[in-house]
Amino acid sequence: MACELCLLEKKTKWYFENNEFVILECDTCKIPMVVWKQHGANPPHEVLYDMQSKAKELFGINITFRMLMRKLPEHFHFHVNLK
């Protein structure tokens, strides 16, 4: 079975994309989600920092992150909790 996050389709709004990650609206929760473009559960610290920094730039410094990957634990992603 192919990884749903590796095969990202543009079904929802995409806020940002670069070579390392994409920030898009989660099609389940309808809140922003940050997805690492590489398949794996442990991105380098500098990539994680860039992901969180870009999310704060887009949605404000008072956001929080839900780092629990329940549905797809083998592909790193996290949700952005807007306040």
N, C-alpha and C positions, 0 to 999 in steps of 0.2 A: 504494500500500500504506500502510495506517495505521500510525502509530508505536505499537509495543507499550507503551512507557512513558507515552505520552499517554492510552492507554486502559486504565490499570491496573485490573485486576480483583482482587478480594479472594480470591485462590486460596490465599494463605499468611497467616501471622500478620502483623498490622500492629501495630507498637510505638508509633507516633506519627504524627499528621497535623496540619498547620496549612494556612494559605492558600498557603504558599511551597513546602513539600516534604512528603514522606512517608518514613517509615522502616519498612521491611517486610522479611520474610524472602525472600531471593532464591529463586525456585522452581527454579533450576538448581543453585546452590551450597549452598543451605540455610544461608546466613549472612546477617546483617543487611545491607541495602542501603539507601542514601539516594538518593531520586529527586527532582529538581527538578520541580515541577509545570508549568513552562513548557517548551515545546519549544525547544531550543537547546543549544549546547555551552558557553556562557560565562555562568554566573550572576554577578550582582554580588558583589563581595567580601564585603559584609555578609551576604548570604544564605549564601554558602559558610561563613563564620564561624559563623552560626547553626546550619547543618547539622552541622558538626563539633562544636560545643558541645553540641548536643542529644544526639548520638551518645555523647559522653563522659559526659554526665549519665546516660544509660540503661545504658551498658555498661562504664563505668569509664574512668579517665584513662589507663590503660596500653594502650588499643587503638591500632591503627594503621589507616591508610586506604589502600586500593588504588584509586588514581585512574585507572587505565587503563580506558578504555571500549572494549573490544574488539568486542563484539557490536553495540552500538548507539551509535556515536560521535557521532551527531547530536543525542542527547538526554542532557544531563548527569546522571550518576549515579555513585556510587562504592560500593564494598563496605567493610564494617567487619571488620577482622581482629581477632578476639577472642584474647586471650592467656590 
